[in-house]
Amino acid sequence: MDSSNNNYCDKVVFKSVLFNVFKDGRFVLRFPDATGQKVPPLDDLATGVKIKDVQISPEVSTRIFLPRVECTTTTINTCNKLPLLLYIHGGGFCMESASSKVYTRYVSNLSFEANIIVVSVEYNLFPTRALPACYEDSWAALQWVAAHEKGCGPDPWINHHADLQRVFVGGDSAGGNISHTVLARVGPTRKLGESVRVEGMILGHPYFGIGGRDEEMWLYMCPTNEGPNDRRLKPTLEDLGRLGCGRVLVLVAENDPMNVAGKRYVENLIKSGWKGMVEIVVNKNKNHCFHLYKLDDPEAIANMRRITSFIHHRNNDVKDIKQLNSHLHSCL
């Protein structure tokens, strides 16, 4: 191939903060080491958390985490039922994995500390499938969880151990964005089927549109987008007002440019007329998603405890919408 053809192939037609797309169609991550080393689903012997992978459809799989379960008798039906968290990983919609070393370690620790079942979603990434595939895959995972409502679903761990009246949806960064979109779809009844109820949502350093190159990247990855005001990129007051849960926890990091979007999300949730309870936690002097990589950081430990208390509703500091307005501005 002559030099002119090489120059043609090496021409960048789209450049983003995370990847470049070349004239010949190549997609190249700018930080390939950040894609996440995948690890097998091995039980955590130190904590007793069991881990397995489950394919829920030809397109979507999950990694499920079950903490040590205490039963009062040998009959499994007498075991204490546990809350279930549908966890949606981050990675800019184009990186990372539910089975990566980083997320397996973090989610296993979360399952142990909070004593919850976690279903971590392995959604399709761009460019394998363009957005909105990640939203549809995550919705399919929530529907799959709901299929266990009468204890007759395909997975015995969920059938035997999950309290489907206490379902939570959450994630970090891009996963926070997807979590919102999924719960806007659930709607104000907060129910899936006859007896499955979504109690709360947890957004860790969530990604929403704040302009600039991050926003351009999302629009590029979603070719069917509705422009810069797409409701998946910038949640509307209508969607916030019908959010399908009763409680929301938002965590933001002081040194993270995305903290603007997280704070705006809470402000708009207040304005929307949503009738739930919401809390915002600001991690001082911390960067985006620091808690995934430094589990022993004091702020990461505090976040884990905050999430645990939120899930089990052991929190005197959770504010209702009226109380939060002044609390939020004191955090800004």
VEXDRENSE-517876 format. One record per residue (C-alpha): residue number from 1; y, x, z. Coordinates in Angstrom, 1 decimal. Last residue first. Layout:
# VEXDRENSE-517876
(site NUM,(Y,X,Z));
...
***
This chain:
# VEXDRENSE-517876
(site 332,(23.5,-22.5,46.3));
(site 331,(21.4,-23.1,49.4));
(site 330,(24.1,-25.0,51.3));
(site 329,(24.5,-27.2,48.2));
(site 328,(20.9,-28.2,48.5));
(site 327,(21.1,-29.2,52.2));
(site 326,(24.2,-31.4,51.5));
(site 325,(22.4,-33.4,48.8));
(site 324,(19.0,-33.2,50.6));
(site 323,(19.6,-35.8,53.3));
(site 322,(20.1,-38.8,50.9));
(site 321,(17.1,-37.8,48.7));
(site 320,(14.7,-37.4,51.7));
(site 319,(14.5,-34.0,53.2));
(site 318,(11.4,-32.0,54.2));
(site 317,(12.3,-30.0,57.3));
(site 316,(9.9,-31.6,59.7));
(site 315,(6.9,-30.5,57.7));
(site 314,(3.2,-30.9,58.3));
(site 313,(2.6,-33.1,55.2));
(site 312,(-0.7,-31.4,54.5));
(site 311,(0.4,-30.4,51.0));
(site 310,(3.9,-29.4,52.2));
(site 309,(2.6,-27.4,55.1));
(site 308,(0.3,-25.4,52.9));
(site 307,(3.1,-24.9,50.3));
(site 306,(5.4,-23.6,53.0));
(site 305,(2.7,-21.4,54.4));
(site 304,(2.1,-19.9,51.0));
(site 303,(5.8,-19.4,50.5));
(site 302,(6.1,-17.7,53.8));
(site 301,(3.3,-15.3,52.8));
(site 300,(5.1,-14.6,49.6));
(site 299,(8.4,-14.0,51.5));
(site 298,(6.6,-11.5,53.8));
(site 297,(5.0,-9.7,50.8));
(site 296,(1.3,-9.6,51.3));
(site 295,(0.5,-11.5,48.2));
(site 294,(2.5,-9.2,46.1));
(site 293,(1.7,-9.9,42.4));
(site 292,(1.8,-13.7,42.3));
(site 291,(4.5,-14.0,44.9));
(site 290,(7.0,-12.1,42.7));
(site 289,(7.1,-15.0,40.3));
(site 288,(10.6,-14.2,39.1));
(site 287,(12.4,-11.8,41.3));
(site 286,(13.3,-11.8,45.0));
(site 285,(16.5,-10.9,46.9));
(site 284,(16.3,-14.2,48.9));
(site 283,(13.5,-16.7,48.2));
(site 282,(15.2,-20.1,48.0));
(site 281,(13.1,-23.1,49.0));
(site 280,(14.0,-26.6,47.8));
(site 279,(12.6,-29.8,49.3));
(site 278,(12.2,-33.3,47.9));
(site 277,(11.2,-36.8,49.2));
(site 276,(10.7,-39.7,46.9));
(site 275,(12.7,-42.7,45.6));
(site 274,(14.0,-41.3,42.3));
(site 273,(17.5,-42.5,41.7));
(site 272,(18.1,-40.0,38.9));
(site 271,(21.0,-38.2,40.7));
(site 270,(18.8,-36.6,43.3));
(site 269,(16.3,-35.5,40.7));
(site 268,(19.3,-34.1,38.7));
(site 267,(20.2,-31.9,41.7));
(site 266,(16.6,-30.8,42.2));
(site 265,(16.2,-29.8,38.5));
(site 264,(19.6,-28.1,38.5));
(site 263,(18.3,-25.9,41.3));
(site 262,(15.2,-25.0,39.4));
(site 261,(17.1,-24.4,36.2));
(site 260,(19.6,-22.0,37.9));
(site 259,(16.7,-20.2,39.5));
(site 258,(15.6,-19.2,36.0));
(site 257,(17.8,-16.1,36.1));
(site 256,(15.6,-14.8,38.9));
(site 255,(17.3,-12.7,41.6));
(site 254,(17.5,-15.5,44.1));
(site 253,(14.0,-16.8,43.6));
(site 252,(13.2,-20.5,43.3));
(site 251,(10.7,-22.8,45.0));
(site 250,(10.7,-26.5,44.4));
(site 249,(8.6,-28.9,46.6));
(site 248,(8.4,-32.6,45.4));
(site 247,(7.1,-35.7,47.2));
(site 246,(6.2,-39.2,46.1));
(site 245,(4.7,-38.6,42.7));
(site 244,(4.8,-39.9,39.2));
(site 243,(8.4,-39.1,38.3));
(site 242,(10.1,-42.3,37.1));
(site 241,(13.6,-41.3,38.0));
(site 240,(13.1,-37.8,36.7));
(site 239,(12.0,-39.2,33.3));
(site 238,(15.1,-41.3,33.1));
(site 237,(17.4,-38.5,34.3));
(site 236,(16.2,-36.5,31.4));
(site 235,(14.2,-33.3,31.8));
(site 234,(15.6,-30.4,29.7));
(site 233,(12.8,-28.6,27.8));
(site 232,(10.2,-31.4,27.9));
(site 231,(13.1,-33.9,27.4));
(site 230,(14.1,-32.2,24.1));
(site 229,(17.9,-31.6,24.5));
(site 228,(17.9,-28.4,22.5));
(site 227,(16.2,-30.1,19.5));
(site 226,(13.5,-32.8,19.3));
(site 225,(10.7,-30.3,19.0));
(site 224,(7.9,-30.7,16.5));
(site 223,(7.8,-26.9,15.8));
(site 222,(7.2,-26.2,19.6));
(site 221,(6.8,-22.4,19.8));
(site 220,(10.2,-21.9,18.1));
(site 219,(12.0,-24.4,20.4));
(site 218,(10.5,-22.6,23.4));
(site 217,(11.7,-19.2,22.1));
(site 216,(15.2,-20.5,21.4));
(site 215,(15.4,-21.7,25.0));
(site 214,(14.4,-18.3,26.4));
(site 213,(16.9,-16.6,24.0));
(site 212,(19.9,-18.4,25.3));
(site 211,(20.3,-21.9,26.8));
(site 210,(19.2,-23.1,30.3));
(site 209,(16.1,-24.9,29.3));
(site 208,(13.5,-25.3,32.0));
(site 207,(11.1,-22.8,33.5));
(site 206,(9.9,-23.3,37.1));
(site 205,(10.1,-20.7,39.9));
(site 204,(7.2,-22.3,41.7));
(site 203,(7.1,-26.1,41.2));
(site 202,(4.9,-28.1,43.5));
(site 201,(4.3,-31.8,42.9));
(site 200,(3.1,-34.5,45.3));
(site 199,(1.0,-37.5,46.1));
(site 198,(-0.7,-38.3,42.9));
(site 197,(-3.1,-41.2,43.6));
(site 196,(-6.6,-41.9,42.2));
(site 195,(-7.9,-45.3,43.3));
(site 194,(-7.8,-47.8,40.4));
(site 193,(-7.1,-45.5,37.4));
(site 192,(-4.4,-42.8,37.7));
(site 191,(-1.7,-43.9,40.1));
(site 190,(1.8,-42.6,40.9));
(site 189,(3.0,-46.1,40.1));
(site 188,(6.3,-44.5,39.1));
(site 187,(5.0,-42.8,35.9));
(site 186,(2.0,-40.6,35.1));
(site 185,(3.8,-39.3,32.0));
(site 184,(6.7,-37.9,34.1));
(site 183,(3.9,-36.3,36.1));
(site 182,(2.5,-34.4,33.1));
(site 181,(6.0,-33.3,31.9));
(site 180,(6.9,-32.0,35.4));
(site 179,(3.7,-30.0,35.7));
(site 178,(4.2,-28.5,32.2));
(site 177,(7.6,-27.1,33.3));
(site 176,(6.1,-25.7,36.5));
(site 175,(3.3,-24.1,34.5));
(site 174,(5.9,-22.4,32.3));
(site 173,(7.2,-20.8,35.5));
(site 172,(4.7,-21.6,38.3));
(site 171,(2.4,-24.5,38.7));
(site 170,(1.8,-27.8,40.4));
(site 169,(0.0,-31.1,40.5));
(site 168,(-1.1,-32.7,43.8));
(site 167,(-3.9,-35.2,44.4));
(site 166,(-4.2,-36.8,47.8));
(site 165,(-5.8,-40.2,47.2));
(site 164,(-8.4,-38.3,45.2));
(site 163,(-9.8,-36.8,48.4));
(site 162,(-12.1,-34.2,46.9));
(site 161,(-15.3,-33.0,48.5));
(site 160,(-18.4,-34.7,47.1));
(site 159,(-17.3,-35.9,43.7));
(site 158,(-15.0,-33.0,43.1));
(site 157,(-17.6,-30.4,43.9));
(site 156,(-20.2,-32.5,42.0));
(site 155,(-18.4,-32.3,38.7));
(site 154,(-19.1,-34.9,35.9));
(site 153,(-17.6,-37.9,37.7));
(site 152,(-19.5,-40.5,39.7));
(site 151,(-17.7,-40.2,43.0));
(site 150,(-15.8,-43.4,42.3));
(site 149,(-12.5,-41.6,41.3));
(site 148,(-14.2,-38.7,39.5));
(site 147,(-12.6,-39.6,36.1));
(site 146,(-9.3,-38.9,37.7));
(site 145,(-10.0,-35.1,37.6));
(site 144,(-10.7,-35.4,33.8));
(site 143,(-7.5,-37.3,33.3));
(site 142,(-5.6,-34.5,35.1));
(site 141,(-7.3,-32.0,32.8));
(site 140,(-6.4,-34.1,29.7));
(site 139,(-2.8,-34.1,30.8));
(site 138,(-3.0,-30.3,31.0));
(site 137,(-4.4,-30.0,27.5));
(site 136,(-1.8,-32.4,26.1));
(site 135,(1.1,-30.4,27.7));
(site 134,(-0.3,-27.1,26.5));
(site 133,(-0.9,-28.5,23.0));
(site 132,(2.8,-29.5,22.7));
(site 131,(3.3,-26.6,21.7));
(site 130,(1.5,-24.6,19.1));
(site 129,(-2.1,-23.8,19.2));
(site 128,(-3.5,-20.3,18.9));
(site 127,(0.2,-19.2,18.7));
(site 126,(0.8,-20.2,21.5));
(site 125,(-1.6,-20.8,24.3));
(site 124,(-4.3,-23.4,24.9));
(site 123,(-4.7,-24.6,28.4));
(site 122,(-7.0,-23.0,31.0));
(site 121,(-6.2,-25.3,33.9));
(site 120,(-6.8,-24.4,37.5));
(site 119,(-8.6,-27.1,39.5));
(site 118,(-7.9,-26.3,43.2));
(site 117,(-9.8,-27.8,46.1));
(site 116,(-7.8,-27.5,49.3));
(site 115,(-7.9,-25.6,52.6));
(site 114,(-4.2,-24.4,52.3));
(site 113,(-5.0,-20.8,53.1));
(site 112,(-8.4,-20.7,51.3));
(site 111,(-7.4,-22.6,48.2));
(site 110,(-4.1,-20.6,48.0));
(site 109,(-6.0,-17.3,48.3));
(site 108,(-8.4,-18.3,45.5));
(site 107,(-5.3,-19.4,43.4));
(site 106,(-3.6,-16.0,43.8));
(site 105,(-6.7,-13.9,43.2));
(site 104,(-7.8,-15.9,40.2));
(site 103,(-4.3,-16.0,38.9));
(site 102,(-3.8,-12.2,38.9));
(site 101,(-7.3,-11.3,37.7));
(site 100,(-7.0,-13.7,34.8));
(site 99,(-9.3,-16.7,34.6));
(site 98,(-6.5,-19.4,34.6));
(site 97,(-4.9,-17.3,31.9));
(site 96,(-1.9,-15.3,31.0));
(site 95,(0.4,-15.3,27.9));
(site 94,(1.9,-17.6,25.3));
(site 93,(3.4,-20.6,27.1));
(site 92,(5.8,-18.2,28.9));
(site 91,(3.1,-17.0,31.2));
(site 90,(2.7,-19.6,33.9));
(site 89,(-0.5,-21.2,35.3));
(site 88,(-1.1,-24.9,35.8));
(site 87,(-2.7,-25.9,39.1));
(site 86,(-4.3,-29.3,39.6));
(site 85,(-4.4,-29.5,43.4));
(site 84,(-7.0,-31.5,45.3));
(site 83,(-6.7,-32.6,48.9));
(site 82,(-9.9,-32.2,50.9));
(site 81,(-12.5,-34.7,52.1));
(site 80,(-14.1,-33.9,55.4));
(site 79,(-17.9,-33.8,55.0));
(site 78,(-19.8,-36.9,56.0));
(site 77,(-21.0,-37.6,52.4));
(site 76,(-22.8,-34.2,52.4));
(site 75,(-25.4,-35.4,54.9));
(site 74,(-26.5,-32.4,56.9));
(site 73,(-24.1,-33.5,59.7));
(site 72,(-20.5,-32.9,60.7));
(site 71,(-19.7,-31.0,57.5));
(site 70,(-17.2,-28.1,57.2));
(site 69,(-16.4,-27.0,53.7));
(site 68,(-15.6,-23.4,52.8));
(site 67,(-13.0,-23.5,50.1));
(site 66,(-13.7,-24.8,46.6));
(site 65,(-11.9,-23.2,43.6));
(site 64,(-12.4,-24.6,40.1));
(site 63,(-11.5,-22.7,36.9));
(site 62,(-10.9,-25.1,34.1));
(site 61,(-11.7,-25.5,30.4));
(site 60,(-9.9,-27.2,27.5));
(site 59,(-10.5,-27.4,23.7));
(site 58,(-14.1,-28.5,23.4));
(site 57,(-13.6,-30.6,26.5));
(site 56,(-14.0,-30.2,30.3));
(site 55,(-15.6,-26.8,30.3));
(site 54,(-16.1,-25.8,33.9));
(site 53,(-15.7,-22.3,35.4));
(site 52,(-16.8,-21.6,38.9));
(site 51,(-15.4,-20.3,42.2));
(site 50,(-16.5,-20.7,45.8));
(site 49,(-14.1,-19.7,48.6));
(site 48,(-15.9,-18.1,51.5));
(site 47,(-12.9,-16.0,52.5));
(site 46,(-14.2,-12.5,52.3));
(site 45,(-17.1,-13.3,49.9));
(site 44,(-14.8,-14.7,47.3));
(site 43,(-17.2,-16.3,44.8));
(site 42,(-17.3,-14.7,41.4));
(site 41,(-15.7,-16.6,38.4));
(site 40,(-15.6,-13.6,36.0));
(site 39,(-12.4,-11.7,35.5));
(site 38,(-9.8,-11.8,32.7));
(site 37,(-7.1,-9.1,32.5));
(site 36,(-3.8,-10.8,32.1));
(site 35,(-1.5,-10.9,29.1));
(site 34,(1.1,-8.8,30.9));
(site 33,(-0.3,-5.5,29.4));
(site 32,(0.6,-6.8,26.0));
(site 31,(4.4,-6.7,26.8));
(site 30,(6.1,-7.3,23.5));
(site 29,(3.4,-9.6,22.3));
(site 28,(2.7,-9.4,18.6));
(site 27,(2.2,-12.4,16.3));
(site 26,(1.4,-11.3,12.7));
(site 25,(2.4,-13.7,10.0));
(site 24,(3.1,-11.2,7.2));
(site 23,(6.8,-11.5,7.8));
(site 22,(6.4,-10.6,11.5));
(site 21,(6.6,-12.6,14.7));
(site 20,(7.8,-10.8,17.8));
(site 19,(6.9,-11.7,21.4));
(site 18,(8.1,-12.2,25.0));
(site 17,(11.9,-12.0,24.9));
(site 16,(11.9,-13.4,21.4));
(site 15,(12.2,-12.0,17.9));
(site 14,(11.5,-14.1,14.8));
(site 13,(11.2,-12.9,11.2));
(site 12,(10.5,-9.3,12.0));
(site 11,(10.0,-7.2,8.9));
(site 10,(7.0,-4.9,9.2));
(site 9,(5.0,-6.5,6.4));
(site 8,(7.9,-6.2,3.9));
(site 7,(8.6,-2.6,5.0));
(site 6,(4.9,-1.8,4.4));
(site 5,(5.1,-3.4,1.0));
(site 4,(8.1,-1.3,0.1));
(site 3,(6.3,1.8,1.4));
(site 2,(3.4,1.5,-1.0));
(site 1,(0.0,0.0,0.0));
***
